[in-house]
């Protein structure tokens, strides 16, 4: 019974579920692209930073190289910051998607329990009606019985 309810709910929601899965796949693809871009930026800038770090004799050239090193270091910091933001975003999405699925599960269980409560209420109402009918029948049988009339006459 439990499996049937879960399967019916899953089959009925296949459209939104498929759309959510497609959106999640698209988001994952975008996040992977960001990750690859940021890592490539860090590696590229680090490579350029090492290449520029050579010590040369002319002071003008050293000044230019120092500026290039600062620029590359700044770009590396920006890429690392972007990676940190990506990690933070991944953590938040993992937390919130966990809450979303938990909320969906809670809503599903609430619906199942509401159905069970309705079935139980119907069953109790039917039992109450049957008990009332049986009690009425027993009362009429008792009041019309010869033993009752004999007990009332014998005091």
N, C-alpha and C positions, 0 to 999 in steps of 0.2 A: 504494500500500500504506500509506503514511504517512497519507494523507488518510482512508482508510477507518477506520484505527484511531482517529484523532482524532474522526471523525464518530460512530463507534460509542460512544466514551466520552462524547461530548457528548450523544447521544440518550439514553443510559442514565441520565445524571445530570441530565436536564431538570427533574425534580421538585425536587431540592435546589437546583439553579441558579435555578429560578424563585422558590423560597422566599427564597434569598439576595438575589435582585434586588428582591423585594418588601420585604424587611427593609431593604435599602439605600435604597430609595425612601422608606420610612417615616422612616428616620433622617435623610435629606436634608430631608424636609419639616419634621421637628421642628427641625433646625438652622436652616433658613430662618426658621421662626417665631421662634426665639430671637434670630436676627439682627435681624429686623424689630422685635421688641419692644425690644431693647436700643438700637437706633438711635432708635426713637421716644421712648424714655425720655430719651436724651441730648438730643435736639432739644427735647422738651417742657420739660425742666428748664433747659436753656439759655435758652429763651424766657422762662420764669418768672424766671430769674435776672436777665435784662436788664430785665424789667419792674419787678422789685423794686429794682433798683439806682438808681432815681431818688432824688435828694437832696431831702429834705423838711426843714422847719424844726423841728418839734417833736422833742425828743430821744427821747421814748418811741417815737415812730413810727420813728425811725432805728434804735433798738435792735431793734424787731420786724423791721424790714426786714433788719437785719444777721443776725438769727437765721434768717430765711427764706432769705437768700442762702447762709448756711452749710449749711442743710438741702438746698437745691437743688444746691449744689456737691457735697455728699456723695453725693447720689443720682446725679449725673453721674459721679462717680468710681466708684460701684458699677456703673453701667451700662457704663462703659469697662472696668472690671475683668472684667465678665461677657463683654464682647466679646473681651478678651485670652484668657480661658479658652476661649472658643469657637474662636478661631484656633488655640490650642495643641491643642485636641481634634481639629480638622480636620487639623492637621499629623500628629498621631499616627495618626489613622485612615488618612490617605494612606500613611504609612510602613508601618503594619502590614498594611493591605490589600494593599499592594504585595508585602510579604513573604509574605502568605498565598497570593496568586496565583502568586508565584514558587515557593513550596513545592509548590503543586498541580501546576505545570508540571514541576517536578523529579520529583515522584512519578509523573506520567504518563510522563515519559521513562524513568524507572527500570523501570516496568512494560513499556514497549515494548522496552527493551534486554534485560530478562529473557526476554521472548518470543523475541527474536532469538537469544539465547544458547541457549535450549532447542531452537530449530530448528537451530541450528548444531551442537549436541551430537548431535541425532538424525541429521543429515546425516553427521557424522563417524563415528558408530557404523555407519551403513549402508555408508559407504565402506570402513571397516575390515573389516566382514563380507565385502563383495564382494572386497576385496583378499586377505583370508585364503582365501576360497573359490577365487579365481583362482590364488593361490600353491599351494594344495593340489593343484589340478588340474594345474598346470604341473609340480610335483614328481612327481606320480604318472606324468605323461606322460614326464618325463625319465628316471625310474628304470625305466620299462618300455620305453624306446626301445632300438633296436638299436645306435645309436651309442655309448651309454653302456656297454653290455655289450662291444662291440668294443674300446673304449678301455681297459677294465679287463683285457682279455685280452692286449693288445699291450705291456706295459710295457717 
